[in-house]
Amino acid sequence: MKKYIYISIAFLTTPLFKVFADWRGGIDTARNEFDLPDNTPEDVLLNFLEWTTMILAVVATLAFVISGIMLITSGGNPEQINKAKDFIKYSIIGLIVSLSAHIIIIFIADILII
């Protein structure tokens, strides 16, 4: 039974390979006919991912500043100090993750797309 499932999946997906192989030709035709910009889907995706990671970096930086203000205004309350320290720790981790994601995206884009 599994054999028939695999064979039917192979027959059903084989036409998709032709569509995926010729997708650039359709984009070029539409671009020429409708006078569209020269952005490829890869460019759009890469721009979206770069903007997203930069927005995350800005949010993490703002969280770091807010946590510093929380620490300054804690007034010596140990509970507030611990809360602010945890917030600082998490905002630094968020900043590191967002900047690492940006570096990884650029690295993968250089290898695969460009």
N, CA, C and O atoms as CSV, one atom per row, in Angstrom:
chain,resi,resn,atom,element,x,y,z
A,1,MET,N,N,0.818,-1.193,0.000
A,1,MET,CA,C,0.000,0.000,0.000
A,1,MET,C,C,0.870,1.268,0.000
A,1,MET,O,O,0.569,2.240,-0.693
A,2,LYS,N,N,1.962,1.238,0.797
A,2,LYS,CA,C,2.846,2.400,0.832
A,2,LYS,C,C,3.460,2.660,-0.536
A,2,LYS,O,O,3.674,3.804,-0.936
A,3,LYS,N,N,3.737,1.568,-1.243
A,3,LYS,CA,C,4.354,1.693,-2.565
A,3,LYS,C,C,3.453,2.488,-3.502
A,3,LYS,O,O,3.936,3.334,-4.255
A,4,TYR,N,N,2.157,2.226,-3.465
A,4,TYR,CA,C,1.213,2.930,-4.330
A,4,TYR,C,C,1.090,4.411,-3.935
A,4,TYR,O,O,0.920,5.282,-4.789
A,5,ILE,N,N,1.176,4.671,-2.655
A,5,ILE,CA,C,1.112,6.059,-2.201
A,5,ILE,C,C,2.316,6.828,-2.710
A,5,ILE,O,O,2.174,7.941,-3.216
A,6,TYR,N,N,3.509,6.240,-2.581
A,6,TYR,CA,C,4.719,6.916,-3.047
A,6,TYR,C,C,4.699,7.127,-4.561
A,6,TYR,O,O,5.114,8.178,-5.048
A,7,ILE,N,N,4.222,6.139,-5.296
A,7,ILE,CA,C,4.151,6.263,-6.749
A,7,ILE,C,C,3.148,7.343,-7.148
A,7,ILE,O,O,3.420,8.127,-8.058
A,8,SER,N,N,1.998,7.396,-6.483
A,8,SER,CA,C,0.997,8.414,-6.828
A,8,SER,C,C,1.492,9.806,-6.447
A,8,SER,O,O,1.226,10.767,-7.168
A,9,ILE,N,N,2.201,9.934,-5.333
A,9,ILE,CA,C,2.769,11.241,-4.968
A,9,ILE,C,C,3.794,11.667,-6.006
A,9,ILE,O,O,3.840,12.838,-6.381
A,10,ALA,N,N,4.609,10.744,-6.473
A,10,ALA,CA,C,5.617,11.073,-7.481
A,10,ALA,C,C,4.958,11.534,-8.779
A,10,ALA,O,O,5.421,12.497,-9.390
A,11,PHE,N,N,3.886,10.868,-9.211
A,11,PHE,CA,C,3.211,11.271,-10.438
A,11,PHE,C,C,2.484,12.607,-10.289
A,11,PHE,O,O,2.406,13.391,-11.235
A,12,LEU,N,N,1.961,12.850,-9.107
A,12,LEU,CA,C,1.245,14.102,-8.906
A,12,LEU,C,C,2.182,15.303,-8.775
A,12,LEU,O,O,1.811,16.413,-9.156
A,13,THR,N,N,3.373,15.100,-8.250
A,13,THR,CA,C,4.284,16.227,-8.046
A,13,THR,C,C,5.244,16.445,-9.204
A,13,THR,O,O,5.902,17.485,-9.252
A,14,THR,N,N,5.349,15.525,-10.123
A,14,THR,CA,C,6.276,15.693,-11.242
A,14,THR,C,C,5.964,16.936,-12.080
A,14,THR,O,O,6.905,17.632,-12.461
A,15,PRO,N,N,4.710,17.257,-12.390
A,15,PRO,CA,C,4.464,18.503,-13.146
A,15,PRO,C,C,4.896,19.764,-12.406
A,15,PRO,O,O,5.184,20.779,-13.040
A,16,LEU,N,N,4.947,19.716,-11.086
A,16,LEU,CA,C,5.360,20.891,-10.325
A,16,LEU,C,C,6.821,21.241,-10.578
A,16,LEU,O,O,7.198,22.412,-10.533
A,17,PHE,N,N,7.653,20.217,-10.848
A,17,PHE,CA,C,9.065,20.489,-11.105
A,17,PHE,C,C,9.224,21.365,-12.343
A,17,PHE,O,O,10.081,22.248,-12.366
A,18,LYS,N,N,8.422,21.138,-13.357
A,18,LYS,CA,C,8.460,21.957,-14.562
A,18,LYS,C,C,8.025,23.390,-14.251
A,18,LYS,O,O,8.614,24.344,-14.758
A,19,VAL,N,N,7.002,23.537,-13.425
A,19,VAL,CA,C,6.523,24.870,-13.061
A,19,VAL,C,C,7.596,25.610,-12.278
A,19,VAL,O,O,7.866,26.780,-12.550
A,20,PHE,N,N,8.208,24.943,-11.314
A,20,PHE,CA,C,9.238,25.590,-10.507
A,20,PHE,C,C,10.477,25.901,-11.328
A,20,PHE,O,O,11.163,26.886,-11.056
A,21,ALA,N,N,10.776,25.084,-12.325
A,21,ALA,CA,C,11.955,25.328,-13.156
A,21,ALA,C,C,11.752,26.537,-14.060
A,21,ALA,O,O,12.720,27.224,-14.384
A,22,ASP,N,N,10.516,26.813,-14.476
A,22,ASP,CA,C,10.247,27.898,-15.417
A,22,ASP,C,C,9.659,29.145,-14.762
A,22,ASP,O,O,9.146,30.007,-15.475
A,23,TRP,N,N,9.709,29.278,-13.456
A,23,TRP,CA,C,9.050,30.406,-12.820
A,23,TRP,C,C,9.715,31.722,-13.168
A,23,TRP,O,O,9.035,32.747,-13.214
A,24,ARG,N,N,11.010,31.737,-13.416
A,24,ARG,CA,C,11.690,32.982,-13.763
A,24,ARG,C,C,11.225,33.509,-15.128
A,24,ARG,O,O,11.124,34.720,-15.323
A,25,GLY,N,N,10.951,32.622,-16.047
A,25,GLY,CA,C,10.485,33.063,-17.352
A,25,GLY,C,C,9.159,33.796,-17.262
A,25,GLY,O,O,8.951,34.795,-17.951
A,26,GLY,N,N,8.254,33.305,-16.410
A,26,GLY,CA,C,6.970,33.964,-16.216
A,26,GLY,C,C,7.120,35.323,-15.559
A,26,GLY,O,O,6.412,36.272,-15.898
A,27,ILE,N,N,8.037,35.408,-14.625
A,27,ILE,CA,C,8.276,36.697,-13.963
A,27,ILE,C,C,8.865,37.695,-14.940
A,27,ILE,O,O,8.478,38.864,-14.946
A,28,ASP,N,N,9.806,37.240,-15.772
A,28,ASP,CA,C,10.394,38.146,-16.757
A,28,ASP,C,C,9.353,38.624,-17.756
A,28,ASP,O,O,9.360,39.792,-18.144
A,29,THR,N,N,8.465,37.744,-18.175
A,29,THR,CA,C,7.417,38.124,-19.111
A,29,THR,C,C,6.482,39.165,-18.481
A,29,THR,O,O,6.149,40.168,-19.111
A,30,ALA,N,N,6.069,38.924,-17.253
A,30,ALA,CA,C,5.179,39.877,-16.572
A,30,ALA,C,C,5.884,41.203,-16.335
A,30,ALA,O,O,5.270,42.264,-16.451
A,31,ARG,N,N,7.167,41.150,-16.004
A,31,ARG,CA,C,7.916,42.379,-15.747
A,31,ARG,C,C,8.004,43.223,-17.016
A,31,ARG,O,O,7.848,44.443,-16.963
A,32,ASN,N,N,8.253,42.578,-18.154
A,32,ASN,CA,C,8.366,43.311,-19.409
A,32,ASN,C,C,7.012,43.837,-19.885
A,32,ASN,O,O,6.919,44.953,-20.397
A,33,GLU,N,N,5.978,43.039,-19.717
A,33,GLU,CA,C,4.662,43.419,-20.212
A,33,GLU,C,C,4.042,44.549,-19.389
A,33,GLU,O,O,3.412,45.445,-19.952
A,34,PHE,N,N,4.209,44.516,-18.077
A,34,PHE,CA,C,3.563,45.499,-17.208
A,34,PHE,C,C,4.527,46.548,-16.672
A,34,PHE,O,O,4.143,47.351,-15.821
A,35,ASP,N,N,5.756,46.563,-17.143
A,35,ASP,CA,C,6.767,47.541,-16.739
A,35,ASP,C,C,6.945,47.556,-15.219
A,35,ASP,O,O,6.855,48.602,-14.575
A,36,LEU,N,N,7.199,46.372,-14.667
A,36,LEU,CA,C,7.389,46.220,-13.225
A,36,LEU,C,C,8.855,46.447,-12.866
A,36,LEU,O,O,9.719,46.368,-13.740
A,37,PRO,N,N,9.152,46.728,-11.590
A,37,PRO,CA,C,10.552,46.901,-11.187
A,37,PRO,C,C,11.318,45.587,-11.290
A,37,PRO,O,O,10.724,44.516,-11.421
A,38,ASP,N,N,12.627,45.682,-11.231
A,38,ASP,CA,C,13.476,44.511,-11.433
A,38,ASP,C,C,13.728,43.704,-10.161
A,38,ASP,O,O,14.676,42.920,-10.126
A,39,ASN,N,N,12.930,43.865,-9.135
A,39,ASN,CA,C,13.105,43.084,-7.915
A,39,ASN,C,C,12.675,41.646,-8.147
A,39,ASN,O,O,11.603,41.383,-8.691
A,40,THR,N,N,13.520,40.728,-7.730
A,40,THR,CA,C,13.161,39.316,-7.794
A,40,THR,C,C,12.516,38.924,-6.475
A,40,THR,O,O,12.630,39.656,-5.492
A,41,PRO,N,N,11.844,37.788,-6.437
A,41,PRO,CA,C,11.273,37.340,-5.156
A,41,PRO,C,C,12.342,37.187,-4.073
A,41,PRO,O,O,12.072,37.407,-2.892
A,42,GLU,N,N,13.546,36.811,-4.475
A,42,GLU,CA,C,14.631,36.693,-3.499
A,42,GLU,C,C,14.959,38.052,-2.885
A,42,GLU,O,O,15.195,38.155,-1.681
A,43,ASP,N,N,14.973,39.094,-3.719
A,43,ASP,CA,C,15.254,40.444,-3.213
A,43,ASP,C,C,14.181,40.898,-2.219
A,43,ASP,O,O,14.489,41.476,-1.178
A,44,VAL,N,N,12.936,40.630,-2.552
A,44,VAL,CA,C,11.835,41.034,-1.685
A,44,VAL,C,C,11.916,40.292,-0.351
A,44,VAL,O,O,11.756,40.899,0.708
A,45,LEU,N,N,12.164,38.991,-0.400
A,45,LEU,CA,C,12.270,38.199,0.821
A,45,LEU,C,C,13.463,38.643,1.660
A,45,LEU,O,O,13.355,38.766,2.880
A,46,LEU,N,N,14.588,38.882,1.016
A,46,LEU,CA,C,15.774,39.318,1.737
A,46,LEU,C,C,15.562,40.682,2.379
A,46,LEU,O,O,15.973,40.894,3.520
A,47,ASN,N,N,14.929,41.607,1.672
A,47,ASN,CA,C,14.624,42.920,2.254
A,47,ASN,C,C,13.684,42.802,3.437
A,47,ASN,O,O,13.873,43.471,4.452
A,48,PHE,N,N,12.669,41.952,3.314
A,48,PHE,CA,C,11.735,41.747,4.412
A,48,PHE,C,C,12.445,41.192,5.639
A,48,PHE,O,O,12.222,41.667,6.752
A,49,LEU,N,N,13.294,40.195,5.445
A,49,LEU,CA,C,13.999,39.599,6.574
A,49,LEU,C,C,14.983,40.576,7.209
A,49,LEU,O,O,15.132,40.600,8.430
A,50,GLU,N,N,15.655,41.381,6.388
A,50,GLU,CA,C,16.573,42.369,6.946
A,50,GLU,C,C,15.825,43.429,7.754
A,50,GLU,O,O,16.275,43.815,8.833
A,51,TRP,N,N,14.691,43.900,7.244
A,51,TRP,CA,C,13.905,44.889,7.989
A,51,TRP,C,C,13.390,44.294,9.294
A,51,TRP,O,O,13.404,44.955,10.332
A,52,THR,N,N,12.939,43.055,9.239
A,52,THR,CA,C,12.416,42.406,10.440
A,52,THR,C,C,13.488,42.278,11.511
A,52,THR,O,O,13.234,42.570,12.680
A,53,THR,N,N,14.686,41.842,11.125
A,53,THR,CA,C,15.739,41.689,12.127
A,53,THR,C,C,16.193,43.041,12.665
A,53,THR,O,O,16.540,43.148,13.841
A,54,MET,N,N,16.198,44.059,11.837
A,54,MET,CA,C,16.584,45.375,12.335
A,54,MET,C,C,15.531,45.949,13.283
A,54,MET,O,O,15.880,46.608,14.262
A,55,ILE,N,N,14.256,45.709,13.006
A,55,ILE,CA,C,13.194,46.155,13.912
A,55,ILE,C,C,13.326,45.424,15.249
A,55,ILE,O,O,13.148,46.029,16.306
A,56,LEU,N,N,13.635,44.128,15.208
A,56,LEU,CA,C,13.845,43.379,16.448
A,56,LEU,C,C,15.038,43.921,17.227
A,56,LEU,O,O,15.006,43.961,18.457
A,57,ALA,N,N,16.078,44.332,16.533
A,57,ALA,CA,C,17.245,44.912,17.209
A,57,ALA,C,C,16.872,46.226,17.884
A,57,ALA,O,O,17.326,46.500,18.995
A,58,VAL,N,N,16.055,47.038,17.229
A,58,VAL,CA,C,15.624,48.306,17.829
A,58,VAL,C,C,14.755,48.035,19.054
A,58,VAL,O,O,14.896,48.712,20.073
A,59,VAL,N,N,13.864,47.059,18.965
A,59,VAL,CA,C,13.002,46.727,20.105
A,59,VAL,C,C,13.847,46.215,21.271
A,59,VAL,O,O,13.597,46.581,22.419
A,60,ALA,N,N,14.836,45.379,20.993
A,60,ALA,CA,C,15.697,44.874,22.062
A,60,ALA,C,C,16.504,45.999,22.695
A,60,ALA,O,O,16.706,46.005,23.909
A,61,THR,N,N,16.965,46.948,21.893
A,61,THR,CA,C,17.703,48.084,22.438
A,61,THR,C,C,16.804,48.948,23.318
A,61,THR,O,O,17.224,49.395,24.386
A,62,LEU,N,N,15.570,49.184,22.874
A,62,LEU,CA,C,14.620,49.940,23.700
A,62,LEU,C,C,14.315,49.207,25.007
A,62,LEU,O,O,14.184,49.835,26.057
A,63,ALA,N,N,14.204,47.892,24.941
A,63,ALA,CA,C,13.968,47.109,26.158
A,63,ALA,C,C,15.156,47.233,27.104
A,63,ALA,O,O,14.975,47.279,28.321
A,64,PHE,N,N,16.363,47.288,26.561
A,64,PHE,CA,C,17.558,47.462,27.376
A,64,PHE,C,C,17.539,48.817,28.073
A,64,PHE,O,O,17.870,48.911,29.255
A,65,VAL,N,N,17.160,49.856,27.358
A,65,VAL,CA,C,17.083,51.204,27.942
A,65,VAL,C,C,15.998,51.253,29.024
A,65,VAL,O,O,16.212,51.824,30.093
A,66,ILE,N,N,14.850,50.663,28.747
A,66,ILE,CA,C,13.762,50.649,29.726
A,66,ILE,C,C,14.180,49.887,30.972
A,66,ILE,O,O,13.858,50.298,32.087
A,67,SER,N,N,14.890,48.788,30.798
A,67,SER,CA,C,15.334,48.023,31.966
A,67,SER,C,C,16.366,48.807,32.773
A,67,SER,O,O,16.412,48.682,33.997
A,68,GLY,N,N,17.187,49.605,32.115
A,68,GLY,CA,C,18.112,50.473,32.843
A,68,GLY,C,C,17.367,51.500,33.673
A,68,GLY,O,O,17.739,51.775,34.814
A,69,ILE,N,N,16.320,52.066,33.104
A,69,ILE,CA,C,15.491,53.029,33.841
A,69,ILE,C,C,14.799,52.335,35.021
A,69,ILE,O,O,14.680,52.914,36.101
A,70,MET,N,N,14.351,51.111,34.813
A,70,MET,CA,C,13.737,50.348,35.902
A,70,MET,C,C,14.737,50.120,37.031
A,70,MET,O,O,14.379,50.189,38.207
A,71,LEU,N,N,15.982,49.851,36.674
A,71,LEU,CA,C,17.019,49.611,37.678
A,71,LEU,C,C,17.322,50.890,38.457
A,71,LEU,O,O,17.501,50.858,39.675
A,72,ILE,N,N,17.378,52.013,37.742
A,72,ILE,CA,C,17.683,53.278,38.401
A,72,ILE,C,C,16.557,53.690,39.342
A,72,ILE,O,O,16.809,54.213,40.428
A,73,THR,N,N,15.314,53.454,38.924
A,73,THR,CA,C,14.170,53.901,39.725
A,73,THR,C,C,13.691,52.847,40.718
A,73,THR,O,O,12.625,53.006,41.313
A,74,SER,N,N,14.455,51.777,40.908
A,74,SER,CA,C,14.017,50.717,41.826
A,74,SER,C,C,14.034,51.168,43.278
A,74,SER,O,O,13.298,50.620,44.099
A,75,GLY,N,N,14.851,52.146,43.610
A,75,GLY,CA,C,14.858,52.691,44.967
A,75,GLY,C,C,15.407,51.737,46.004
A,75,GLY,O,O,15.080,51.853,47.185
A,76,GLY,N,N,16.230,50.804,45.590
A,76,GLY,CA,C,16.825,49.868,46.546
A,76,GLY,C,C,15.948,48.680,46.868
A,76,GLY,O,O,16.337,47.841,47.681
A,77,ASN,N,N,14.797,48.579,46.269
A,77,ASN,CA,C,13.901,47.449,46.491
A,77,ASN,C,C,14.495,46.215,45.817
A,77,ASN,O,O,14.632,46.195,44.594
A,78,PRO,N,N,14.855,45.171,46.599
A,78,PRO,CA,C,15.508,44.003,46.001
A,78,PRO,C,C,14.657,43.292,44.945
A,78,PRO,O,O,15.182,42.751,43.972
A,79,GLU,N,N,13.357,43.302,45.148
A,79,GLU,CA,C,12.477,42.654,44.166
A,79,GLU,C,C,12.509,43.398,42.833
A,79,GLU,O,O,12.583,42.773,41.775
A,80,GLN,N,N,12.453,44.727,42.879
A,80,GLN,CA,C,12.512,45.535,41.660
A,80,GLN,C,C,13.887,45.435,41.000
A,80,GLN,O,O,13.984,45.417,39.773
A,81,ILE,N,N,14.949,45.371,41.805
A,81,ILE,CA,C,16.303,45.243,41.253
A,81,ILE,C,C,16.444,43.921,40.510
A,81,ILE,O,O,16.981,43.884,39.403
A,82,ASN,N,N,15.966,42.837,41.112
A,82,ASN,CA,C,16.036,41.527,40.445
A,82,ASN,C,C,15.201,41.503,39.166
A,82,ASN,O,O,15.600,40.919,38.158
A,83,LYS,N,N,14.043,42.145,39.225
A,83,LYS,CA,C,13.185,42.223,38.034
A,83,LYS,C,C,13.896,42.993,36.918
A,83,LYS,O,O,13.867,42.574,35.761
A,84,ALA,N,N,14.531,44.110,37.260
A,84,ALA,CA,C,15.245,44.905,36.266
A,84,ALA,C,C,16.458,44.144,35.720
A,84,ALA,O,O,16.743,44.215,34.524
A,85,LYS,N,N,17.171,43.419,36.583
A,85,LYS,CA,C,18.325,42.633,36.121
A,85,LYS,C,C,17.885,41.533,35.158
A,85,LYS,O,O,18.540,41.280,34.147
A,86,ASP,N,N,16.769,40.884,35.484
A,86,ASP,CA,C,16.250,39.865,34.563
A,86,ASP,C,C,15.856,40.492,33.227
A,86,ASP,O,O,16.109,39.915,32.170
A,87,PHE,N,N,15.245,41.660,33.274
A,87,PHE,CA,C,14.844,42.364,32.058
A,87,PHE,C,C,16.065,42.750,31.232
A,87,PHE,O,O,16.041,42.657,30.005
A,88,ILE,N,N,17.137,43.186,31.903
A,88,ILE,CA,C,18.384,43.508,31.201
A,88,ILE,C,C,18.947,42.257,30.539
A,88,ILE,O,O,19.373,42.289,29.385
A,89,LYS,N,N,18.942,41.160,31.282
A,89,LYS,CA,C,19.474,39.903,30.742
A,89,LYS,C,C,18.695,39.470,29.502
A,89,LYS,O,O,19.289,39.087,28.494
A,90,TYR,N,N,17.379,39.530,29.577
A,90,TYR,CA,C,16.565,39.099,28.448
A,90,TYR,C,C,16.666,40.050,27.259
A,90,TYR,O,O,16.602,39.611,26.111
A,91,SER,N,N,16.820,41.333,27.519
A,91,SER,CA,C,16.964,42.264,26.402
A,91,SER,C,C,18.312,42.097,25.718
A,91,SER,O,O,18.403,42.246,24.500
A,92,ILE,N,N,19.368,41.787,26.481
A,92,ILE,CA,C,20.672,41.511,25.862
A,92,ILE,C,C,20.602,40.236,25.032
A,92,ILE,O,O,21.148,40.173,23.931
A,93,ILE,N,N,19.928,39.224,25.564
A,93,ILE,CA,C,19.763,37.980,24.799
A,93,ILE,C,C,18.975,38.251,23.514
A,93,ILE,O,O,19.323,37.725,22.457
A,94,GLY,N,N,17.926,39.060,23.591
A,94,GLY,CA,C,17.151,39.406,22.397
A,94,GLY,C,C,17.970,40.161,21.383
A,94,GLY,O,O,17.843,39.925,20.182
A,95,LEU,N,N,18.815,41.073,21.849
A,95,LEU,CA,C,19.679,41.827,20.943
A,95,LEU,C,C,20.677,40.905,20.259
A,95,LEU,O,O,20.913,41.026,19.057
A,96,ILE,N,N,21.255,39.997,21.008
A,96,ILE,CA,C,22.214,39.048,20.427
A,96,ILE,C,C,21.530,38.144,19.401
A,96,ILE,O,O,22.085,37.878,18.334
A,97,VAL,N,N,20.338,37.678,19.723
A,97,VAL,CA,C,19.611,36.799,18.800
A,97,VAL,C,C,19.247,37.544,17.522
A,97,VAL,O,O,19.400,36.999,16.429
A,98,SER,N,N,18.767,38.784,17.640
A,98,SER,CA,C,18.362,39.515,16.440
A,98,SER,C,C,19.567,39.860,15.566
A,98,SER,O,O,19.483,39.762,14.341
A,99,LEU,N,N,20.669,40.255,16.163
A,99,LEU,CA,C,21.853,40.555,15.358
A,99,LEU,C,C,22.455,39.288,14.754
A,99,LEU,O,O,22.965,39.315,13.634
A,100,SER,N,N,22.398,38.180,15.492
A,100,SER,CA,C,22.870,36.912,14.937
A,100,SER,C,C,22.003,36.470,13.767
A,100,SER,O,O,22.508,35.960,12.766
A,101,ALA,N,N,20.695,36.669,13.899
A,101,ALA,CA,C,19.792,36.324,12.793
A,101,ALA,C,C,20.104,37.158,11.562
A,101,ALA,O,O,20.070,36.650,10.441
A,102,HIS,N,N,20.406,38.429,11.761
A,102,HIS,CA,C,20.757,39.296,10.633
A,102,HIS,C,C,22.044,38.809,9.959
A,102,HIS,O,O,22.122,38.770,8.731
A,103,ILE,N,N,23.029,38.446,10.739
A,103,ILE,CA,C,24.291,37.950,10.182
A,103,ILE,C,C,24.062,36.636,9.441
A,103,ILE,O,O,24.624,36.431,8.365
A,104,ILE,N,N,23.252,35.749,9.999
A,104,ILE,CA,C,22.979,34.466,9.353
A,104,ILE,C,C,22.232,34.677,8.041
A,104,ILE,O,O,22.527,34.011,7.049
A,105,ILE,N,N,21.266,35.596,8.024
A,105,ILE,CA,C,20.516,35.868,6.798
A,105,ILE,C,C,21.446,36.384,5.706
A,105,ILE,O,O,21.361,35.942,4.561
A,106,ILE,N,N,22.325,37.309,6.048
A,106,ILE,CA,C,23.259,37.836,5.051
A,106,ILE,C,C,24.190,36.736,4.555
A,106,ILE,O,O,24.472,36.651,3.359
A,107,PHE,N,N,24.667,35.894,5.468
A,107,PHE,CA,C,25.575,34.809,5.096
A,107,PHE,C,C,24.884,33.816,4.159
A,107,PHE,O,O,25.459,33.422,3.145
A,108,ILE,N,N,23.667,33.413,4.489
A,108,ILE,CA,C,22.938,32.450,3.654
A,108,ILE,C,C,22.579,33.075,2.321
A,108,ILE,O,O,22.625,32.396,1.295
A,109,ALA,N,N,22.222,34.356,2.307
A,109,ALA,CA,C,21.879,35.033,1.054
A,109,ALA,C,C,23.101,35.093,0.142
A,109,ALA,O,O,22.964,34.914,-1.069
A,110,ASP,N,N,24.282,35.338,0.687
A,110,ASP,CA,C,25.484,35.352,-0.128
A,110,ASP,C,C,25.771,33.995,-0.737
A,110,ASP,O,O,26.240,33.904,-1.871
A,111,ILE,N,N,25.491,32.948,0.007
A,111,ILE,CA,C,25.781,31.595,-0.488
A,111,ILE,C,C,24.724,31.134,-1.505
A,111,ILE,O,O,25.071,30.640,-2.578
A,112,LEU,N,N,23.445,31.294,-1.170
A,112,LEU,CA,C,22.386,30.694,-1.971
A,112,LEU,C,C,21.857,31.586,-3.085
A,112,LEU,O,O,21.660,31.113,-4.204
A,113,ILE,N,N,21.626,32.841,-2.811
A,113,ILE,CA,C,20.886,33.685,-3.740
A,113,ILE,C,C,21.808,34.422,-4.694
A,113,ILE,O,O,21.617,34.374,-5.909
A,114,ILE,N,N,22.775,35.081,-4.169
A,114,ILE,CA,C,23.574,35.979,-5.004
A,114,ILE,C,C,24.745,35.257,-5.612
A,114,ILE,O,O,25.528,35.859,-6.346
